[in-house]
Amino acid sequence: MENLYNKVKEEIYDEAGITKEDRKTFCEGMLKHGCVSGAVADMLFKKFVINTLYDNFKEEIENLVSEYAEAEQKNRLEFLGSLNGADDVTDIITEKNLLCWFAFEEMVSKVYEEEVKNEK
């Protein structure tokens, strides 16, 4: 079974191209600007995001949210409210999209640190 980390890694390698410099630049841009930048075109389309990420990786995403909320000593709702874009959440679709963006960005950070940053 594919996990969220591997899915995001696959997206990085698909979106960024084949050179290590392209992957590094892509990740650094994503870490600086986030999904809202449009660096991953599919992440701009809520239906794709939810069908591809949330529905397939719901448990991992929710665990990640819980982990971060606990680390920040917030409940789930307080944590969600602290995310960039939380002011725009008016329905469950937008909430799922926000959660996917958060999880995607966190996984990009992890892939960058573990694999791309020091790629030889």
N, CA, C and O atoms as a Tinker XYZ file with bonds, in Angstrom:
   480  protein
     1  N      0.838000   -1.182000    0.000000    73     2
     2  CA     0.000000    0.000000    0.000000    64     1     3
     3  C      0.886000    1.250000    0.000000    63     2     4     5
     4  O      1.832000    1.358000    0.780000    81     3
     5  N      0.567000    2.163000   -0.866000    73     3     6
     6  CA     1.336000    3.396000   -0.969000    64     5     7
     7  C      1.030000    4.296000    0.224000    63     6     8     9
     8  O     -0.115000    4.394000    0.668000    81     7
     9  N      2.068000    4.950000    0.735000    73     7    10
    10  CA     1.818000    5.900000    1.811000    64     9    11
    11  C      1.947000    7.326000    1.286000    63    10    12    13
    12  O      2.389000    7.552000    0.160000    81    11
    13  N      1.561000    8.265000    2.109000    73    11    14
    14  CA     1.542000    9.669000    1.711000    64    13    15
    15  C      2.929000   10.167000    1.335000    63    14    16    17
    16  O      3.086000   10.886000    0.348000    81    15
    17  N      3.930000    9.792000    2.112000    73    15    18
    18  CA     5.310000   10.199000    1.833000    64    17    19
    19  C      5.705000    9.795000    0.411000    63    18    20    21
    20  O      6.230000   10.612000   -0.346000    81    19
    21  N      5.455000    8.546000    0.053000    73    19    22
    22  CA     5.829000    8.061000   -1.286000    64    21    23
    23  C      5.024000    8.744000   -2.387000    63    22    24    25
    24  O      5.547000    9.003000   -3.471000    81    23
    25  N      3.754000    9.035000   -2.113000    73    23    26
    26  CA     2.928000    9.731000   -3.101000    64    25    27
    27  C      3.480000   11.131000   -3.363000    63    26    28    29
    28  O      3.573000   11.559000   -4.514000    81    27
    29  N      3.842000   11.833000   -2.311000    73    27    30
    30  CA     4.387000   13.184000   -2.464000    64    29    31
    31  C      5.755000   13.130000   -3.143000    63    30    32    33
    32  O      6.064000   13.969000   -3.989000    81    31
    33  N      6.552000   12.171000   -2.781000    73    31    34
    34  CA     7.861000   12.008000   -3.437000    64    33    35
    35  C      7.666000   11.787000   -4.941000    63    34    36    37
    36  O      8.377000   12.373000   -5.758000    81    35
    37  N      6.716000   10.955000   -5.291000    73    35    38
    38  CA     6.414000   10.688000   -6.699000    64    37    39
    39  C      5.994000   11.978000   -7.414000    63    38    40    41
    40  O      6.416000   12.234000   -8.542000    81    39
    41  N      5.167000   12.783000   -6.754000    73    39    42
    42  CA     4.729000   14.061000   -7.333000    64    41    43
    43  C      5.918000   15.005000   -7.525000    63    42    44    45
    44  O      6.008000   15.689000   -8.544000    81    43
    45  N      6.814000   15.044000   -6.565000    73    43    46
    46  CA     8.000000   15.899000   -6.675000    64    45    47
    47  C      8.819000   15.498000   -7.888000    63    46    48    49
    48  O      9.213000   16.347000   -8.688000    81    47
    49  N      9.073000   14.217000   -8.023000    73    47    50
    50  CA     9.897000   13.744000   -9.130000    64    49    51
    51  C      9.179000   13.916000  -10.471000    63    50    52    53
    52  O      9.825000   14.148000  -11.492000    81    51
    53  N      7.843000   13.802000  -10.473000    73    51    54
    54  CA     7.080000   14.026000  -11.706000    64    53    55
    55  C      7.044000   15.500000  -12.084000    63    54    56    57
    56  O      7.211000   15.846000  -13.254000    81    55
    57  N      6.829000   16.367000  -11.104000    73    55    58
    58  CA     6.674000   17.797000  -11.361000    64    57    59
    59  C      8.013000   18.496000  -11.584000    63    58    60    61
    60  O      8.103000   19.415000  -12.397000    81    59
    61  N      9.040000   18.072000  -10.874000    73    59    62
    62  CA    10.292000   18.829000  -10.856000    64    61    63
    63  C     11.245000   18.471000  -11.986000    63    62    64    65
    64  O     12.151000   19.244000  -12.296000    81    63
    65  N     11.062000   17.342000  -12.588000    73    63    66
    66  CA    11.989000   16.954000  -13.646000    64    65    67
    67  C     13.041000   15.980000  -13.151000    63    66    68    69
    68  O     12.980000   15.487000  -12.025000    81    67
    69  N     13.996000   15.716000  -14.010000    73    67    70
    70  CA    14.916000   14.626000  -13.718000    64    69    71
    71  C     16.213000   15.055000  -13.044000    63    70    72    73
    72  O     16.919000   14.209000  -12.495000    81    71
    73  N     16.543000   16.328000  -13.069000    73    71    74
    74  CA    17.818000   16.709000  -12.472000    64    73    75
    75  C     17.662000   16.993000  -10.984000    63    74    76    77
    76  O     16.603000   17.425000  -10.529000    81    75
    77  N     18.700000   16.751000  -10.254000    73    75    78
    78  CA    18.659000   16.995000   -8.813000    64    77    79
    79  C     18.480000   18.480000   -8.511000    63    78    80    81
    80  O     17.831000   18.832000   -7.526000    81    79
    81  N     19.038000   19.347000   -9.332000    73    79    82
    82  CA    18.877000   20.787000   -9.129000    64    81    83
    83  C     17.419000   21.210000   -9.323000    63    82    84    85
    84  O     16.907000   22.050000   -8.583000    81    83
    85  N     16.759000   20.625000  -10.318000    73    83    86
    86  CA    15.344000   20.921000  -10.533000    64    85    87
    87  C     14.515000   20.497000   -9.319000    63    86    88    89
    88  O     13.632000   21.233000   -8.878000    81    87
    89  N     14.800000   19.324000   -8.789000    73    87    90
    90  CA    14.062000   18.834000   -7.621000    64    89    91
    91  C     14.323000   19.725000   -6.413000    63    90    92    93
    92  O     13.403000   20.048000   -5.661000    81    91
    93  N     15.573000   20.119000   -6.232000    73    91    94
    94  CA    15.930000   20.982000   -5.103000    64    93    95
    95  C     15.224000   22.332000   -5.220000    63    94    96    97
    96  O     14.666000   22.831000   -4.242000    81    95
    97  N     15.249000   22.916000   -6.409000    73    95    98
    98  CA    14.598000   24.206000   -6.635000    64    97    99
    99  C     13.094000   24.094000   -6.419000    63    98   100   101
   100  O     12.482000   24.961000   -5.795000    81    99
   101  N     12.506000   23.028000   -6.934000    73    99   102
   102  CA    11.075000   22.797000   -6.763000    64   101   103
   103  C     10.710000   22.722000   -5.283000    63   102   104   105
   104  O      9.786000   23.398000   -4.830000    81   103
   105  N     11.433000   21.906000   -4.538000    73   103   106
   106  CA    11.136000   21.729000   -3.110000    64   105   107
   107  C     11.324000   23.035000   -2.348000    63   106   108   109
   108  O     10.493000   23.394000   -1.513000    81   107
   109  N     12.395000   23.734000   -2.628000    73   107   110
   110  CA    12.643000   24.993000   -1.931000    64   109   111
   111  C     11.546000   26.009000   -2.234000    63   110   112   113
   112  O     11.130000   26.756000   -1.349000    81   111
   113  N     11.077000   26.040000   -3.475000    73   111   114
   114  CA     9.966000   26.922000   -3.823000    64   113   115
   115  C      8.685000   26.535000   -3.117000    63   114   116   117
   116  O      7.949000   27.395000   -2.635000    81   115
   117  N      8.420000   25.243000   -3.056000    73   115   118
   118  CA     7.227000   24.755000   -2.377000    64   117   119
   119  C      7.297000   25.073000   -0.883000    63   118   120   121
   120  O      6.295000   25.464000   -0.284000    81   119
   121  N      8.468000   24.908000   -0.287000    73   119   122
   122  CA     8.615000   25.191000    1.139000    64   121   123
   123  C      8.453000   26.681000    1.431000    63   122   124   125
   124  O      7.971000   27.062000    2.498000    81   123
   125  N      8.849000   27.501000    0.503000    73   123   126
   126  CA     8.740000   28.949000    0.693000    64   125   127
   127  C      7.325000   29.456000    0.420000    63   126   128   129
   128  O      6.816000   30.301000    1.158000    81   127
   129  N      6.687000   28.947000   -0.636000    73   127   130
   130  CA     5.414000   29.502000   -1.081000    64   129   131
   131  C      4.208000   28.599000   -0.846000    63   130   132   133
   132  O      3.078000   29.088000   -0.827000    81   131
   133  N      4.414000   27.299000   -0.666000    73   131   134
   134  CA     3.324000   26.371000   -0.409000    64   133   135
   135  C      2.531000   25.986000   -1.650000    63   134   136   137
   136  O      2.853000   26.398000   -2.764000    81   135
   137  N      1.504000   25.200000   -1.440000    73   135   138
   138  CA     0.664000   24.700000   -2.542000    64   137   139
   139  C     -0.048000   25.822000   -3.271000    63   138   140   141
   140  O     -0.342000   25.705000   -4.460000    81   139
   141  N     -0.326000   26.899000   -2.573000    73   139   142
   142  CA    -1.031000   28.019000   -3.185000    64   141   143
   143  C     -0.239000   28.621000   -4.346000    63   142   144   145
   144  O     -0.806000   29.328000   -5.178000    81   143
   145  N      1.051000   28.350000   -4.407000    73   143   146
   146  CA     1.909000   28.884000   -5.470000    64   145   147
   147  C      1.566000   28.309000   -6.837000    63   146   148   149
   148  O      1.879000   28.909000   -7.865000    81   147
   149  N      0.921000   27.145000   -6.848000    73   147   150
   150  CA     0.594000   26.503000   -8.116000    64   149   151
   151  C      1.719000   25.649000   -8.662000    63   150   152   153
   152  O      1.643000   25.180000   -9.797000    81   151
   153  N      2.762000   25.440000   -7.874000    73   151   154
   154  CA     3.904000   24.637000   -8.319000    64   153   155
   155  C      3.477000   23.224000   -8.718000    63   154   156   157
   156  O      4.044000   22.641000   -9.642000    81   155
   157  N      2.496000   22.685000   -8.034000    73   155   158
   158  CA     1.907000   21.402000   -8.413000    64   157   159
   159  C      0.505000   21.731000   -8.897000    63   158   160   161
   160  O     -0.417000   21.914000   -8.101000    81   159
   161  N      0.360000   21.802000  -10.193000    73   159   162
   162  CA    -0.901000   22.264000  -10.786000    64   161   163
   163  C     -2.112000   21.500000  -10.250000    63   162   164   165
   164  O     -3.157000   22.098000   -9.995000    81   163
   165  N     -1.979000   20.199000  -10.080000    73   163   166
   166  CA    -3.112000   19.400000   -9.612000    64   165   167
   167  C     -3.570000   19.787000   -8.208000    63   166   168   169
   168  O     -4.726000   19.564000   -7.849000    81   167
   169  N     -2.672000   20.366000   -7.415000    73   167   170
   170  CA    -3.032000   20.745000   -6.051000    64   169   171
   171  C     -3.955000   21.965000   -6.026000    63   170   172   173
   172  O     -4.464000   22.333000   -4.967000    81   171
   173  N     -4.169000   22.585000   -7.170000    73   171   174
   174  CA    -5.073000   23.732000   -7.241000    64   173   175
   175  C     -6.516000   23.307000   -7.471000    63   174   176   177
   176  O     -7.431000   24.114000   -7.311000    81   175
   177  N     -6.728000   22.064000   -7.840000    73   175   178
   178  CA    -8.062000   21.585000   -8.150000    64   177   179
   179  C     -8.591000   20.738000   -7.008000    63   178   180   181
   180  O     -8.127000   19.618000   -6.795000    81   179
   181  N     -9.562000   21.267000   -6.271000    73   179   182
   182  CA   -10.060000   20.610000   -5.065000    64   181   183
   183  C    -10.485000   19.174000   -5.311000    63   182   184   185
   184  O    -10.194000   18.291000   -4.505000    81   183
   185  N    -11.167000   18.938000   -6.413000    73   183   186
   186  CA   -11.659000   17.580000   -6.681000    64   185   187
   187  C    -10.484000   16.610000   -6.774000    63   186   188   189
   188  O    -10.544000   15.515000   -6.216000    81   187
   189  N     -9.416000   17.000000   -7.475000    73   187   190
   190  CA    -8.237000   16.145000   -7.586000    64   189   191
   191  C     -7.604000   15.932000   -6.215000    63   190   192   193
   192  O     -7.279000   14.810000   -5.829000    81   191
   193  N     -7.440000   17.025000   -5.495000    73   191   194
   194  CA    -6.793000   16.942000   -4.186000    64   193   195
   195  C     -7.528000   15.968000   -3.288000    63   194   196   197
   196  O     -6.917000   15.090000   -2.678000    81   195
   197  N     -8.812000   16.121000   -3.211000    73   195   198
   198  CA    -9.591000   15.273000   -2.306000    64   197   199
   199  C     -9.638000   13.837000   -2.794000    63   198   200   201
   200  O     -9.469000   12.909000   -2.003000    81   199
   201  N     -9.865000   13.638000   -4.087000    73   199   202
   202  CA    -9.925000   12.275000   -4.614000    64   201   203
   203  C     -8.584000   11.576000   -4.561000    63   202   204   205
   204  O     -8.530000   10.366000   -4.341000    81   203
   205  N     -7.514000   12.299000   -4.754000    73   203   206
   206  CA    -6.198000   11.679000   -4.803000    64   205   207
   207  C     -5.534000   11.597000   -3.437000    63   206   208   209
   208  O     -4.947000   10.573000   -3.089000    81   207
   209  N     -5.621000   12.644000   -2.682000    73   207   210
   210  CA    -4.929000   12.645000   -1.398000    64   209   211
   211  C     -5.840000   12.327000   -0.220000    63   210   212   213
   212  O     -5.646000   11.318000    0.458000    81   211
   213  N     -6.820000   13.167000    0.025000    73   211   214
   214  CA    -7.600000   12.980000    1.239000    64   213   215
   215  C     -8.267000   11.615000    1.296000    63   214   216   217
   216  O     -8.148000   10.905000    2.295000    81   215
   217  N     -8.957000   11.250000    0.248000    73   215   218
   218  CA    -9.677000    9.978000    0.275000    64   217   219
   219  C     -8.740000    8.779000    0.391000    63   218   220   221
   220  O     -9.085000    7.779000    1.021000    81   219
   221  N     -7.565000    8.874000   -0.211000    73   219   222
   222  CA    -6.626000    7.755000   -0.182000    64   221   223
   223  C     -5.725000    7.736000    1.052000    63   222   224   225
   224  O     -5.231000    6.679000    1.443000    81   223
   225  N     -5.513000    8.896000    1.663000    73   223   226
   226  CA    -4.564000    8.988000    2.777000    64   225   227
   227  C     -5.177000    9.666000    3.998000    63   226   228   229
   228  O     -4.468000   10.289000    4.789000    81   227
   229  N     -6.482000    9.546000    4.149000    73   227   230
   230  CA    -7.200000   10.221000    5.231000    64   229   231
   231  C     -6.585000    9.940000    6.604000    63   230   232   233
   232  O     -6.362000   10.859000    7.392000    81   231
   233  N     -6.319000    8.685000    6.875000    73   231   234
   234  CA    -5.801000    8.324000    8.196000    64   233   235
   235  C     -4.437000    8.973000    8.448000    63   234   236   237
   236  O     -4.195000    9.502000    9.533000    81   235
   237  N     -3.552000    8.936000    7.461000    73   235   238
   238  CA    -2.236000    9.560000    7.619000    64   237   239
   239  C     -2.345000   11.068000    7.794000    63   238   240   241
   240  O     -1.650000   11.657000    8.622000    81   239
   241  N     -3.220000   11.688000    7.011000    73   239   242
   242  CA    -3.400000   13.140000    7.097000    64   241   243
   243  C     -3.941000   13.519000    8.468000    63   242   244   245
   244  O     -3.439000   14.447000    9.103000    81   243
   245  N     -4.951000   12.811000    8.919000    73   243   246
   246  CA    -5.540000   13.112000   10.225000    64   245   247
   247  C     -4.546000   12.852000   11.360000    63   246   248   249
   248  O     -4.529000   13.589000   12.346000    81   247
   249  N     -3.723000   11.816000   11.229000    73   247   250
   250  CA    -2.686000   11.563000   12.239000    64   249   251
   251  C     -1.661000   12.688000   12.264000    63   250   252   253
   252  O     -1.201000   13.093000   13.332000    81   251
   253  N     -1.306000   13.189000   11.091000    73   251   254
   254  CA    -0.354000   14.297000   10.992000    64   253   255
   255  C     -0.937000   15.547000   11.657000    63   254   256   257
   256  O     -0.241000   16.248000   12.391000    81   255
   257  N     -2.207000   15.816000   11.397000    73   255   258
   258  CA    -2.881000   16.955000   12.022000    64   257   259
   259  C     -2.883000   16.798000   13.535000    63   258   260   261
   260  O     -2.584000   17.749000   14.257000    81   259
   261  N     -3.214000   15.618000   14.017000    73   259   262
   262  CA    -3.233000   15.362000   15.460000    64   261   263
   263  C     -1.854000   15.547000   16.074000    63   262   264   265
   264  O     -1.714000   16.139000   17.144000    81   263
   265  N     -0.849000   15.041000   15.394000    73   263   266
   266  CA     0.531000   15.152000   15.878000    64   265   267
   267  C      0.955000   16.618000   16.011000    63   266   268   269
   268  O      1.519000   17.020000   17.028000    81   267
   269  N      0.681000   17.400000   14.986000    73   267   270
   270  CA     1.057000   18.815000   15.015000    64   269   271
   271  C      0.227000   19.593000   16.025000    63   270   272   273
   272  O      0.758000   20.457000   16.722000    81   271
   273  N     -1.068000   19.300000   16.116000    73   271   274
   274  CA    -1.930000   19.980000   17.085000    64   273   275
   275  C     -1.440000   19.716000   18.503000    63   274   276   277
   276  O     -1.370000   20.627000   19.329000    81   275
   277  N     -1.103000   18.466000   18.773000    73   275   278
   278  CA    -0.597000   18.105000   20.099000    64   277   279
   279  C      0.725000   18.804000   20.394000    63   278   280   281
   280  O      0.932000   19.303000   21.500000    81   279
   281  N      1.620000   18.842000   19.407000    73   279   282
   282  CA     2.918000   19.499000   19.588000    64   281   283
   283  C      2.755000   20.990000   19.879000    63   282   284   285
   284  O      3.555000   21.580000   20.605000    81   283
   285  N      1.724000   21.587000   19.313000    73   283   286
   286  CA     1.459000   23.012000   19.529000    64   285   287
   287  C      0.482000   23.249000   20.682000    63   286   288   289
   288  O      0.072000   24.381000   20.939000    81   287
   289  N      0.122000   22.180000   21.362000    73   287   290
   290  CA    -0.805000   22.219000   22.486000    64   289   291
   291  C     -2.120000   22.914000   22.113000    63   290   292   293
   292  O     -2.603000   23.807000   22.809000    81   291
   293  N     -2.670000   22.463000   20.989000    73   291   294
   294  CA    -3.945000   22.981000   20.500000    64   293   295
   295  C     -4.859000   21.799000   20.235000    63   294   296   297
   296  O     -4.396000   20.680000   20.012000    81   295
   297  N     -6.166000   22.056000   20.262000    73   295   298
   298  CA    -7.067000   21.013000   19.814000    64   297   299
   299  C     -7.128000   21.077000   18.289000    63   298   300   301
   300  O     -6.569000   21.990000   17.680000    81   299
   301  N     -7.797000   20.124000   17.684000    73   299   302
   302  CA    -7.831000   20.032000   16.220000    64   301   303
   303  C     -8.353000   21.318000   15.585000    63   302   304   305
   304  O     -7.774000   21.822000   14.622000    81   303
   305  N     -9.436000   21.839000   16.123000    73   303   306
   306  CA   -10.056000   23.035000   15.566000    64   305   307
   307  C     -9.131000   24.246000   15.682000    63   306   308   309
   308  O     -9.013000   25.032000   14.742000    81   307
   309  N     -8.483000   24.394000   16.823000    73   307   310
   310  CA    -7.537000   25.503000   16.995000    64   309   311
   311  C     -6.376000   25.378000   16.017000    63   310   312   313
   312  O     -5.931000   26.369000   15.438000    81   311
   313  N     -5.888000   24.150000   15.837000    73   311   314
   314  CA    -4.787000   23.947000   14.910000    64   313   315
   315  C     -5.196000   24.281000   13.481000    63   314   316   317
   316  O     -4.470000   24.972000   12.766000    81   315
   317  N     -6.363000   23.789000   13.068000    73   315   318
   318  CA    -6.848000   24.079000   11.718000    64   317   319
   319  C     -6.989000   25.575000   11.510000    63   318   320   321
   320  O     -6.684000   26.089000   10.433000    81   319
   321  N     -7.447000   26.269000   12.527000    73   319   322
   322  CA    -7.608000   27.718000   12.445000    64   321   323
   323  C     -6.300000   28.462000   12.294000    63   322   324   325
   324  O     -6.277000   29.603000   11.833000    81   323
   325  N     -5.204000   27.817000   12.684000    73   323   326
   326  CA    -3.894000   28.467000   12.594000    64   325   327
   327  C     -3.232000   28.269000   11.227000    63   326   328   329
   328  O     -2.213000   28.897000   10.940000    81   327
   329  N     -3.796000   27.415000   10.394000    73   327   330
   330  CA    -3.192000   27.157000    9.087000    64   329   331
   331  C     -3.476000   28.295000    8.119000    63   330   332   333
   332  O     -4.536000   28.919000    8.165000    81   331
   333  N     -2.521000   28.552000    7.251000    73   331   334
   334  CA    -2.687000   29.560000    6.217000    64   333   335
   335  C     -3.856000   29.153000    5.320000    63   334   336   337
   336  O     -3.854000   28.054000    4.764000    81   335
   337  N     -4.831000   30.009000    5.178000    73   335   338
   338  CA    -5.997000   29.699000    4.356000    64   337   339
   339  C     -7.203000   29.261000    5.164000    63   338   340   341
   340  O     -8.278000   29.050000    4.602000    81   339
   341  N     -7.045000   29.120000    6.474000    73   339   342
   342  CA    -8.146000   28.637000    7.315000    64   341   343
   343  C     -9.334000   29.594000    7.302000    63   342   344   345
   344  O    -10.470000   29.169000    7.512000    81   343
   345  N     -9.089000   30.871000    7.061000    73   343   346
   346  CA   -10.186000   31.850000    7.032000    64   345   347
   347  C    -11.156000   31.585000    5.892000    63   346   348   349
   348  O    -12.300000   32.040000    5.926000    81   347
   349  N    -10.700000   30.849000    4.882000    73   347   350
   350  CA   -11.537000   30.576000    3.714000    64   349   351
   351  C    -12.354000   29.296000    3.850000    63   350   352   353
   352  O    -13.118000   28.959000    2.946000    81   351
   353  N    -12.209000   28.583000    4.954000    73   351   354
   354  CA   -12.920000   27.314000    5.126000    64   353   355
   355  C    -14.377000   27.581000    5.490000    63   354   356   357
   356  O    -14.685000   28.111000    6.557000    81   355
   357  N    -15.257000   27.201000    4.579000    73   355   358
   358  CA   -16.689000   27.395000    4.806000    64   357   359
   359  C    -17.478000   26.099000    4.657000    63   358   360   361
   360  O    -18.677000   26.052000    4.931000    81   359
   361  N    -16.778000   25.037000    4.214000    73   359   362
   362  CA   -17.467000   23.759000    4.028000    64   361   363
   363  C    -16.454000   22.621000    4.135000    63   362   364   365
   364  O    -15.248000   22.857000    4.215000    81   363
   365  N    -16.948000   21.407000    4.135000    73   363   366
   366  CA   -16.090000   20.230000    4.325000    64   365   367
   367  C    -15.114000   20.051000    3.170000    63   366   368   369
   368  O    -14.000000   19.571000    3.379000    81   367
   369  N    -15.504000   20.424000    1.969000    73   367   370
   370  CA   -14.616000   20.284000    0.811000    64   369   371
   371  C    -13.395000   21.193000    0.985000    63   370   372   373
   372  O    -12.260000   20.773000    0.762000    81   371
   373  N    -13.642000   22.429000    1.383000    73   371   374
   374  CA   -12.549000   23.376000    1.577000    64   373   375
   375  C    -11.670000   22.942000    2.749000    63   374   376   377
   376  O    -10.452000   23.114000    2.707000    81   375
   377  N    -12.277000   22.386000    3.787000    73   375   378
   378  CA   -11.497000   21.893000    4.920000    64   377   379
   379  C    -10.586000   20.737000    4.496000    63   378   380   381
   380  O     -9.411000   20.703000    4.863000    81   379
   381  N    -11.121000   19.805000    3.734000    73   379   382
   382  CA   -10.303000   18.689000    3.258000    64   381   383
   383  C     -9.166000   19.187000    2.374000    63   382   384   385
   384  O     -8.049000   18.675000    2.444000    81   383
   385  N     -9.451000   20.181000    1.548000    73   383   386
   386  CA    -8.424000   20.757000    0.687000    64   385   387
   387  C     -7.314000   21.378000    1.539000    63   386   388   389
   388  O     -6.132000   21.178000    1.259000    81   387
   389  N     -7.687000   22.124000    2.568000    73   387   390
   390  CA    -6.720000   22.744000    3.471000    64   389   391
   391  C     -5.851000   21.680000    4.144000    63   390   392   393
   392  O     -4.635000   21.837000    4.252000    81   391
   393  N     -6.486000   20.604000    4.591000    73   391   394
   394  CA    -5.749000   19.512000    5.229000    64   393   395
   395  C     -4.770000   18.864000    4.258000    63   394   396   397
   396  O     -3.646000   18.527000    4.631000    81   395
   397  N     -5.197000   18.693000    3.021000    73   395   398
   398  CA    -4.319000   18.102000    2.007000    64   397   399
   399  C     -3.135000   19.005000    1.718000    63   398   400   401
   400  O     -2.006000   18.529000    1.596000    81   399
   401  N     -3.377000   20.291000    1.607000    73   399   402
   402  CA    -2.270000   21.224000    1.354000    64   401   403
   403  C     -1.277000   21.171000    2.515000    63   402   404   405
   404  O     -0.067000   21.116000    2.299000    81   403
   405  N     -1.788000   21.188000    3.736000    73   403   406
   406  CA    -0.924000   21.099000    4.909000    64   405   407
   407  C     -0.086000   19.821000    4.863000    63   406   408   409
   408  O      1.133000   19.868000    5.025000    81   407
   409  N     -0.736000   18.692000    4.645000    73   407   410
   410  CA    -0.030000   17.408000    4.636000    64   409   411
   411  C      0.970000   17.330000    3.487000    63   410   412   413
   412  O      2.083000   16.837000    3.670000    81   411
   413  N      0.586000   17.810000    2.309000    73   411   414
   414  CA     1.476000   17.790000    1.152000    64   413   415
   415  C      2.726000   18.620000    1.441000    63   414   416   417
   416  O      3.843000   18.174000    1.181000    81   415
   417  N      2.539000   19.818000    1.973000    73   415   418
   418  CA     3.666000   20.690000    2.270000    64   417   419
   419  C      4.578000   20.068000    3.327000    63   418   420   421
   420  O      5.801000   20.174000    3.231000    81   419
   421  N      3.998000   19.431000    4.319000    73   419   422
   422  CA     4.812000   18.780000    5.356000    64   421   423
   423  C      5.603000   17.607000    4.776000    63   422   424   425
   424  O      6.759000   17.395000    5.145000    81   423
   425  N      4.991000   16.852000    3.880000    73   423   426
   426  CA     5.696000   15.733000    3.251000    64   425   427
   427  C      6.784000   16.237000    2.295000    63   426   428   429
   428  O      7.839000   15.612000    2.189000    81   427
   429  N      6.547000   17.346000    1.605000    73   427   430
   430  CA     7.595000   17.929000    0.762000    64   429   431
   431  C      8.792000   18.282000    1.633000    63   430   432   433
   432  O      9.935000   18.022000    1.257000    81   431
   433  N      8.537000   18.864000    2.780000    73   431   434
   434  CA     9.616000   19.213000    3.704000    64   433   435
   435  C     10.404000   17.971000    4.116000    63   434   436   437
   436  O     11.634000   17.988000    4.156000    81   435
   437  N      9.690000   16.912000    4.418000    73   435   438
   438  CA    10.330000   15.667000    4.848000    64   437   439
   439  C     11.136000   15.035000    3.707000    63   438   440   441
   440  O     12.275000   14.617000    3.914000    81   439
   441  N     10.556000   14.963000    2.512000    73   439   442
   442  CA    11.270000   14.409000    1.352000    64   441   443
   443  C     12.496000   15.254000    1.055000    63   442   444   445
   444  O     13.568000   14.720000    0.767000    81   443
   445  N     12.345000   16.560000    1.124000    73   443   446
   446  CA    13.473000   17.469000    0.871000    64   445   447
   447  C     14.613000   17.192000    1.847000    63   446   448   449
   448  O     15.762000   17.022000    1.437000    81   447
   449  N     14.295000   17.150000    3.119000    73   447   450
   450  CA    15.331000   16.939000    4.146000    64   449   451
   451  C     15.970000   15.554000    4.050000    63   450   452   453
   452  O     17.180000   15.416000    4.229000    81   451
   453  N     15.171000   14.537000    3.772000    73   451   454
   454  CA    15.674000   13.167000    3.798000    64   453   455
   455  C     16.307000   12.710000    2.489000    63   454   456   457
   456  O     17.163000   11.826000    2.491000    81   455
   457  N     15.892000   13.307000    1.368000    73   455   458
   458  CA    16.358000   12.765000    0.099000    64   457   459
   459  C     16.895000   13.789000   -0.893000    63   458   460   461
   460  O     17.927000   13.554000   -1.522000    81   459
   461  N     16.219000   14.907000   -1.041000    73   459   462
   462  CA    16.553000   15.836000   -2.119000    64   461   463
   463  C     17.693000   16.774000   -1.738000    63   462   464   465
   464  O     18.595000   17.007000   -2.543000    81   463
   465  N     17.665000   17.302000   -0.555000    73   463   466
   466  CA    18.619000   18.338000   -0.121000    64   465   467
   467  C     20.064000   17.939000   -0.350000    63   466   468   469
   468  O     20.863000   18.748000   -0.821000    81   467
   469  N     20.403000   16.729000   -0.031000    73   467   470
   470  CA    21.790000   16.268000   -0.136000    64   469   471
   471  C     21.975000   15.215000   -1.218000    63   470   472   473
   472  O     22.903000   14.409000   -1.167000    81   471
   473  N     21.074000   15.233000   -2.200000    73   471   474
   474  CA    21.128000   14.273000   -3.300000    64   473   475
   475  C     22.446000   14.434000   -4.077000    63   474   476   477
   476  O     22.888000   15.546000   -4.365000    81   475
   477  N     23.043000   13.311000   -4.396000    73   475   478
   478  CA    24.311000   13.357000   -5.127000    64   477   479
   479  C     24.131000   12.874000   -6.549000    63   478   480
   480  O     25.092000   12.842000   -7.317000    81   479
